[in-house]
């Protein structure tokens, strides 16, 4: 039997959700404890009742951001699969979609933060590595069994890199064109259904 979350759990979750949006919007350095607490509608003094440190918050925020992104991509991909796309094609089409291009605060945390990940504390670095491994695992799970973990990593790198470059170009014909070209190339190269 599930119990209703208590006030402290609800408040904790609100802080994490606020930080998850903030790290995708402004990067790790853009997340100040006082700003997050204010945006969550709380006082700065209450922070340490929920987290041992700023890094502890960043780890939870990163995990939450990636879990939310993964769920959003999976839900949309499931709809594409229901219409006949392979699991891989559905994943690629959703990850490299125009909607994801414009959804920085709700999008993939890895694409938003990858260049900053190596410069974080060991604790945050471990959380970042888990997020990357999770994405590589999702890619591998969407493909046929012959694809190695390394090949899945190469594909994940192409997904993240294409999204980053498209965002750098902008939510315009250039950025959208880069996403479309990458979608076509990945599907043509790796989609088992497309090669039949």
C-alpha angles and dihedrals in degrees: 000000000000118000123213113258114256126240092263092051091049091049091047091051091049090054092049093048091049091049091046090059092042096054091052091047100044108009128243092301090053091065112091119174094229093049094048093049091048092048089049089053094248138115121260091237093066094062097091092053085069107029136033092215146348088264090057088055091047091052092051092043091051092049091048093047092050094044091051092047092047091050092048093049092045093050093050092042090052089058090052091048090052087058091054106272119135117250090254095048090047091051093048094045092050098042092047095041126129088241090059090047090062099036102083097150093046100032135094111317091209093059090048097046112021096109090053097044098086091054096057130097119280090257094053090041090058091050089049092050089052089054092051092048089049092054092047089049092052090051092048092048090054093055135070118275096259093072113101126220089253092053089049088052091053090052092047089051090053091050094049094041094049091050092048093048092046090052090049089053090046140239090297138099092288095051093042091047092054091052092048093050092049092048091052093047095049094046092047092050104039111018109106092200092052092054094054 
